[in-house]
């Protein structure tokens, strides 16, 4: 059986991971919202929406956001399982 000290270390590490993940997600979305008007002007309204630059931008930007949301949802679920 694990000692109380090692269980406390595990819980502390879990809370630290959860807080860091939530902080990273918050900073990611804050940065995205700050740059949204520039993104729309430079990437999506620059003529042809489906060009190589917008494709590379979308493939590098949106999977990161979806991955962070998935990670946050799995580490810090919105409801407790029954």
C-alpha positions as CSV (number, residue, x, y, z in Angstrom):
1,X,0.0,0.0,0.0
2,X,1.3,3.4,-0.9
3,X,2.2,5.8,1.9
4,X,0.4,9.0,2.5
5,X,3.4,11.1,1.5
6,X,3.7,9.4,-1.9
7,X,-0.1,9.8,-2.4
8,X,0.2,13.5,-1.6
9,X,3.1,13.9,-4.1
10,X,1.0,12.2,-6.8
11,X,-2.0,14.5,-6.1
12,X,0.2,17.5,-6.0
13,X,1.7,16.6,-9.4
14,X,-1.8,16.0,-10.8
15,X,-3.1,19.3,-9.6
16,X,0.0,21.0,-11.0
17,X,-0.5,19.3,-14.4
18,X,-4.1,20.3,-14.4
19,X,-3.4,24.0,-13.6
20,X,-0.5,24.2,-16.1
21,X,-2.7,22.6,-18.9
22,X,-5.6,25.0,-18.1
23,X,-3.2,28.0,-18.1
24,X,-1.7,26.9,-21.4
25,X,-5.2,26.6,-22.9
26,X,-6.2,30.0,-21.6
27,X,-3.1,31.7,-23.0
28,X,-3.6,29.9,-26.3
29,X,-7.2,31.2,-26.7
30,X,-6.3,34.7,-25.4
31,X,-3.5,34.9,-28.0
32,X,-5.9,33.7,-30.7
33,X,-8.6,36.2,-29.7
34,X,-6.0,39.1,-29.7
35,X,-4.8,38.2,-33.2
36,X,-8.2,37.2,-34.7
37,X,-8.7,40.5,-36.6
38,X,-5.2,40.2,-38.1
39,X,-5.8,36.6,-38.9
40,X,-9.0,37.3,-40.7
41,X,-7.4,40.2,-42.7
42,X,-4.2,38.5,-43.6
43,X,-5.2,34.8,-44.0
44,X,-8.8,34.4,-44.7
45,X,-9.6,37.6,-46.7
46,X,-6.4,37.8,-48.7
47,X,-8.2,36.8,-51.9
48,X,-8.4,33.0,-52.4
49,X,-9.2,31.3,-49.1
50,X,-7.9,27.9,-50.2
51,X,-4.3,28.7,-51.1
52,X,-1.2,27.0,-49.8
53,X,-0.5,29.6,-47.1
54,X,-4.0,29.4,-45.5
55,X,-3.8,25.6,-45.7
56,X,-0.5,25.5,-43.9
57,X,-1.7,28.0,-41.3
58,X,-4.9,26.0,-40.7
59,X,-3.0,22.8,-40.3
60,X,-0.6,24.3,-37.9
61,X,-3.1,26.3,-35.8
62,X,-6.3,24.4,-35.4
63,X,-5.0,20.9,-34.5
64,X,-3.1,22.4,-31.6
65,X,-6.2,24.1,-30.3
66,X,-8.3,20.9,-30.6
67,X,-5.5,18.9,-29.0
68,X,-5.4,21.3,-26.0
69,X,-9.2,21.1,-25.6
70,X,-9.1,17.3,-25.7
71,X,-6.2,17.2,-23.2
72,X,-8.0,19.6,-20.9
73,X,-11.3,17.6,-21.2
74,X,-9.6,14.3,-20.4
75,X,-7.4,15.6,-17.5
76,X,-10.1,17.9,-16.0
77,X,-13.5,16.5,-16.9
78,X,-16.6,18.7,-16.6
79,X,-18.5,16.2,-14.6
80,X,-17.6,13.3,-12.3
81,X,-18.2,9.8,-13.6
82,X,-21.0,7.9,-11.8
